[in-house]
């Protein structure tokens, strides 16, 4: 017995009716042809009879539009250049090689032209000055009290390193970052 001689189920007939309805809705068959093929589908007993309902019909319509892969690309997203993210990030990250000197130079130069750059650079400068003072005070206390305070240098150094990096990343992402534990000496 071949598969074309197998009997069709009610679900298979219903699916054939759905496909014919879609073809009629798409305009691939007219009303008369739809009624004729619908009657054949509903009366079919075997797969061969059900398959003959679709003789001469295309499986899918030929697209009459431009496929998405060949459409015009979306325009590039432009960011507001006045938000100071670029130079603000540079101001934060200049703390690595120059400590407080780099952020101070950014405040004195680019900070005069753009208030957003100035805001980021002043925040970086205040943090670097606070860190510098913390290292100096810790060094003096270690010298006066004894070397048992020396364990705090690596802790303070790691905190400084991480917070300087986070400040630059947050500024690059467009956040208005503020350092914790910072004396805001420069306004």
C-alpha positions as CSV (number, residue, x, y, z in Angstrom):
1,X,0.0,0.0,0.0
2,X,1.5,3.4,-1.0
3,X,1.2,6.5,1.1
4,X,-1.2,8.1,-1.5
5,X,-3.7,5.4,-0.7
6,X,-3.8,6.1,3.0
7,X,-6.9,7.7,4.4
8,X,-6.8,11.3,5.5
9,X,-7.8,12.5,9.0
10,X,-10.1,15.3,9.8
11,X,-7.1,17.4,10.9
12,X,-5.5,17.0,7.5
13,X,-8.7,18.0,5.8
14,X,-9.0,21.1,8.1
15,X,-5.4,22.1,7.3
16,X,-6.1,21.8,3.6
17,X,-9.1,24.0,4.0
18,X,-7.0,26.6,5.9
19,X,-4.4,26.6,3.1
20,X,-7.1,27.1,0.5
21,X,-8.6,30.0,2.5
22,X,-5.1,31.6,2.7
23,X,-4.7,31.2,-1.1
24,X,-8.1,32.8,-1.6
25,X,-7.3,35.6,0.7
26,X,-4.0,36.2,-1.1
27,X,-5.8,36.3,-4.4
28,X,-4.2,33.2,-5.8
29,X,-7.5,31.6,-6.6
30,X,-10.9,33.2,-7.5
31,X,-14.2,32.5,-5.8
32,X,-15.3,29.8,-8.3
33,X,-12.0,28.0,-8.1
34,X,-12.0,28.3,-4.3
35,X,-15.4,26.7,-4.0
36,X,-14.5,23.9,-6.4
37,X,-11.2,23.1,-4.6
38,X,-12.9,23.4,-1.2
39,X,-15.5,20.8,-2.2
40,X,-12.8,18.5,-3.4
41,X,-10.9,18.8,-0.2
42,X,-13.9,18.2,2.0
43,X,-14.9,15.1,0.0
44,X,-11.4,13.6,-0.2
45,X,-10.9,10.2,1.4
46,X,-7.3,9.4,0.6
47,X,-4.1,11.5,0.5
48,X,-4.0,11.3,-3.3
49,X,-7.5,12.9,-3.5
50,X,-6.5,15.6,-1.0
51,X,-3.2,16.3,-2.8
52,X,-5.1,16.7,-6.1
53,X,-7.0,19.6,-4.6
54,X,-3.8,21.6,-5.0
55,X,-2.9,20.6,-8.5
56,X,-1.7,23.6,-10.6
57,X,-1.2,25.9,-7.6
58,X,2.1,27.4,-6.5
59,X,3.2,26.6,-3.0
60,X,4.1,30.2,-2.2
61,X,3.5,33.5,-4.0
62,X,6.4,35.1,-5.8
63,X,7.4,38.2,-3.8
64,X,6.7,41.5,-5.4
65,X,8.6,43.5,-2.9
66,X,12.3,44.0,-2.1
67,X,13.4,41.3,0.5
68,X,14.6,42.7,3.8
69,X,18.2,41.7,3.0
70,X,18.3,44.1,0.1
71,X,16.5,47.1,1.6
72,X,18.2,50.3,2.5
73,X,20.2,50.2,5.7
74,X,19.0,52.2,8.7
75,X,20.7,55.6,9.1
76,X,23.6,55.7,11.6
77,X,22.7,56.7,15.1
78,X,24.4,60.0,15.9
79,X,25.2,60.9,19.5
80,X,25.1,64.3,21.0
81,X,28.6,65.6,20.9
82,X,27.9,68.3,23.5
83,X,27.6,65.8,26.4
84,X,31.3,65.7,27.0
85,X,31.6,62.0,27.3
86,X,34.8,61.7,25.3
87,X,36.9,64.3,27.1
88,X,35.1,63.4,30.4
89,X,36.4,59.8,30.0
90,X,39.8,61.1,29.2
91,X,39.8,63.2,32.3
92,X,38.9,60.3,34.5
93,X,41.5,57.9,33.0
94,X,44.3,60.5,33.0
95,X,44.3,59.8,36.7
96,X,46.2,56.6,36.0
97,X,49.4,58.0,34.6
98,X,49.3,61.5,36.0
99,X,47.3,61.3,39.2
100,X,45.6,64.7,39.7
101,X,47.7,66.6,37.1
102,X,45.8,65.2,34.0
103,X,42.3,66.0,35.3
104,X,43.5,69.5,36.3
105,X,44.8,70.1,32.8
106,X,41.4,69.0,31.3
107,X,39.6,71.4,33.7
108,X,41.9,74.2,32.6
109,X,41.6,73.6,28.9
110,X,38.6,71.7,27.5
111,X,36.6,72.4,30.7
112,X,36.5,76.1,29.9
113,X,34.6,75.4,26.6
114,X,32.2,72.7,27.6
115,X,30.4,72.6,30.9
116,X,29.8,68.8,30.7
117,X,33.5,68.2,30.3
118,X,34.2,70.5,33.2
119,X,31.7,68.6,35.4
120,X,33.4,65.3,34.7
121,X,36.9,66.7,34.9
122,X,36.2,68.4,38.3
123,X,34.8,65.2,39.7
124,X,37.9,63.3,38.5
125,X,40.2,66.0,39.9
126,X,38.5,66.0,43.3
127,X,38.7,62.2,43.5
128,X,42.4,62.2,42.6
129,X,43.2,65.0,45.1
130,X,41.3,63.0,47.8
131,X,43.2,59.8,46.9
132,X,46.5,61.8,47.0
133,X,45.7,63.2,50.4
134,X,44.7,59.7,51.7
135,X,48.0,58.2,50.5
136,X,50.0,61.1,52.1
137,X,48.1,60.8,55.4
138,X,48.5,57.1,55.4
139,X,52.2,57.4,54.7
140,X,52.7,59.9,57.5
141,X,50.7,57.8,60.0
142,X,52.7,54.7,59.0
143,X,56.0,56.6,59.6
144,X,54.8,58.0,63.0
145,X,52.9,55.1,64.4
146,X,54.8,52.2,62.9
147,X,54.8,49.9,60.0
148,X,51.7,47.9,61.1
149,X,49.6,50.4,59.1
150,X,51.4,49.4,55.9
151,X,48.7,46.8,55.1
152,X,46.3,49.7,54.2
153,X,48.4,50.8,51.2
154,X,47.4,48.0,48.9
155,X,43.8,48.2,49.9
156,X,43.7,52.0,49.2
157,X,45.6,51.4,45.9
158,X,43.2,48.8,44.6
159,X,40.2,51.0,45.5
160,X,41.8,54.0,43.7
161,X,42.5,51.8,40.7
162,X,39.0,50.4,40.4
163,X,37.2,53.6,41.1
164,X,39.2,55.5,38.5
165,X,38.4,52.9,35.9
166,X,34.7,52.8,36.8
167,X,34.5,56.6,36.6
168,X,35.8,56.5,33.1
169,X,33.6,53.7,32.0
170,X,30.5,55.3,33.5
171,X,31.2,58.6,31.8
172,X,31.8,56.9,28.5
173,X,28.4,55.2,28.9
174,X,26.7,58.6,29.4
175,X,26.3,58.5,33.2
176,X,26.7,61.4,35.5
177,X,29.2,59.5,37.7
178,X,30.1,60.7,41.2
179,X,32.9,59.1,43.2
180,X,32.2,57.9,46.8
181,X,34.4,59.0,49.7
182,X,35.5,62.1,47.9
183,X,36.2,65.6,49.3
184,X,34.8,68.0,46.8
185,X,37.4,70.7,47.1
186,X,37.1,72.1,43.6
187,X,33.8,73.4,42.5
